[in-house]
C-alpha cells in the first residue's frame, strides 16, 4: 500500500516539476503547465492523505475511500475549469457565481471540505486510534520514562 | 492552511471613539487573560506545550487563530479586490488542509510527543531519525524563518495600532509588542492558547458578521457576480485575472506547505486527550470557514461597489477592508473587526515567539551536544533532567532555569522583532516573505512524509532540510536583489518545495538500506498505529 502512495507522490511531484519546467523553458503546449500542476497538486495531496491514513501495513477502507474521492474530486474540479471556455460577460450563474467557477469550487472546495472531516470522525475509533492503541502508547511512555530514570 | 502573506502597507486611519474604546478593551482583555493564564505557568512544559492539558475547543480555536495572520482581514480582501478568484486559491486548499493536518501529522505528533515527552517540532524530527543534526538543522530553519515572520507581524501590529489610536507607527509597534509580550513572556504558549480562544472567537464572529454586510451591500452574490461579469468576466472566472498558473501555484504551495508550519504542528503536543483529535477537523473546518468569509466577501463586494460607483476607486487594494468597514458597516462591528485584525496578528506572534524561544533554548543546544533525538522526562515526573533547558541541568533548578531561559529569549526575540520592524519596509517585507516557504521546504518532507513512511532515512531528512534552507535563502535573496525574476506562475517556494520533497525521496531511496536501523522501537510502534 505504501508503494502505491509513494508512486502517486513521486508522480505528482514530477508532474508539478514538469509544469514549472515547461513555463521556465517556455516549451510544450499552452495548456500543459497548468494541467500538469492541477494533476500534480491533486496527486501530491492524495498521496499525503494516503500515507497519513496508513495503519500497520495497510490503509483502512473508510480513509482510503475518502482520500481517493477527495483526490479525484479536486483533480476533476481543476481540470474542468481548465477545459472550460473563457468566461463570458453574460455567462450563466450557479449558486450566485459564474457556473464554471461554482462547479470548480464545489468539486475542489466543498467535496473535500465536507467529506474529509466527516470520514475522519466516522473512522476514528476503529481505523485511526482505538483503546488498544492508547494502551500501547501509555506502555511505551512508561517504558521510556523508566529507561530515562535508569540512564540518569 | 496558512495565510502567510503579510501586512506591510499602511492602513487608513480609523480613529473613532467607539473603535478606540473597543480597541482598548480588546488589548486590556488580552493582557488580563494572559496574566491570568500566566499564573498557571509553572514549568517549561507549561511554557512550551501548555502542560499538554488543552481541551478540544481551545485547541481548535487556537490552531485557527495561529493559522490566520492579519493578512486574512486586510491584505487578503485587498488581493481579492485586485485579482479576483486567483486570490481565492490561497484559502481554497483549506478544504483539504483543515483535515490533513490531523490526518497526516496530528496523531503521530501527539502520540510521539507522549511517548518521548517531546516539546518542539525539531524534537519530533530528532526522534524520528535519531539525529541531532536533523534536529539542529530544522531548528535553525525555524529560527531563521521565525525572526522575519515575527518582525513582519509586529510591523503589521504597529500599523493596526496606529490606525486605531493615531499614535504613530513606532509607538504603535512598541504598544503592540508590549501587550503581546505581557502574556507571551509570562505565560508562554499556555497564556497564548487562552488568549487565542478569545481572539479566535472574535475573528470568527467579526468575519461572519462582515460577510453578511458585504453580500447585502452588493445586493446579494448573484447581483455582485452580474455586476463584475459585465466589466471583467475573468474576475470571477475560475482562475481570476492572474490566470491558471498563478492560481494553481497558490493552490500547490498553500496546500502542501501547510503541513510544514511549525507553529501549527507544535500545537498537537498540547492536546490533553488524543481521542479528541476525532472532532478536531470538524471544528477546525467550521472555525476556519467562518474566519475566512471576510477574505472573499469584502474583496468582491468592494469591487462591485466601486464598479457601480457606490465607492470611489481604491488608492491601494489594502484599503478595501478599512474603507468598507467605515462606510458600510455599523461602527461597533467595524471596531470588532479591527480588534479581530489585531487578534489575528497577536495570536500568530505568540506562537512564533514560543517556537523561536524553544529552538534557541532547547533544540540548538541539544543538537550541539549531540544528544539522542527526542525529549526527556520533565523534572516534575522524574526529579531528573529538565526537558527544555538543553543544558543537562538536573532537578528543580534545571526546570526553573529552563522556564527562565524560555521567558528571557521570548523577550529578546520580541525586542529584536520590534527593532527590525522599524527598519525599511522592503527589508521587513523581504524577511517575512520567505518565512512560510522556508518552513514548507524544510519541514514538509522530513515531517509530513517522514512520520508516515518507515523507509525515510536520516540522510534524506538532512539533505532535504539543507537544500530547502539554502535554496530558499539564496533564491529569495537573489529575487529580492533583482538578480533574476521568474516567469508568472512560477514561485520560488513552489520550485523549492518540489525539489526538497524529491530530494528527500531520492536520497531516502538511495540510502534505504539504513532506514530500519535508524528507527527506535517506540518510534516505529507509533508510526505503525
Interface residues (C-beta under 8 A of the other chain):
Chain A: X2 X6 X9 X10 X13 X14 X16 X17 X19 X20 X23 X24 X26 X33 X34 X37 X38 X40 X41 X44 X45 X48 X49 X51 X52 X53 X54 X55 X56 X63 X70 X74 X78 X81 X82 X84 X86 X87 X88 X89 X90 X91 X93 X95 X96 X97 X98 X100 X101 X104 X105 X108 X109 X110 X111 X112 X113 X116 X117 X118 X120 X121 X124 X125 X128 X129 X133 X134 X136 X137 X138 X140 X141 X143 X144 X145 X148 X149 X152
Chain B: X85 X92 X93 X94 X95 X96 X98 X99 X100 X102 X103 X104 X105 X107 X111 X114 X115 X116 X117 X220 X221 X222 X224 X225 X226 X229 X230 X231 X233 X234 X236 X237 X238 X239 X244 X245 X248 X249 X251 X252 X255 X256 X259 X274 X275 X277 X278 X279 X281 X282 X284 X285 X289 X376 X377 X381 X382 X384 X385 X394 X448 X449 X452 X453 X455 X486 X487 X488 X489 X490 X494 X495 X498 X499 X501 X502 X505 X522 X525 X526 X528 X529
